[in-house]
């Protein structure tokens, strides 16, 4: 009877330890889920931040490309105006030369 009683007591302790182990395992799973959710949220926020930074950089590059295009157009327009001015000066010089030839 004593051995049987000790066996039952040992069985009760083992069941108690098993129950505690299951509770600890459940708690660890909850902690792991909580930790993973926090990591996922943090990664999501960092991803959003990086996307925003990329979008801003893309906007700046686009604006710079537009400025380069506008500067190129202005440069081309100034070159065209310079050629027209030079042609006008040449025509005036030829006109003056012709007038001197005709007048003499």
Secondary structure, DSSP 4 states (H G I P E B T S, - for coil): -HHHHHHHHHHHHHHHHHHHHHHHHHHHHHHHHHHHHHHHHHHHHHHHHHHHHHHHHHHHHHHHHHHHHHHHHHHHHHHHHHHHHHHHHHHHHHHHHHHHHHH-
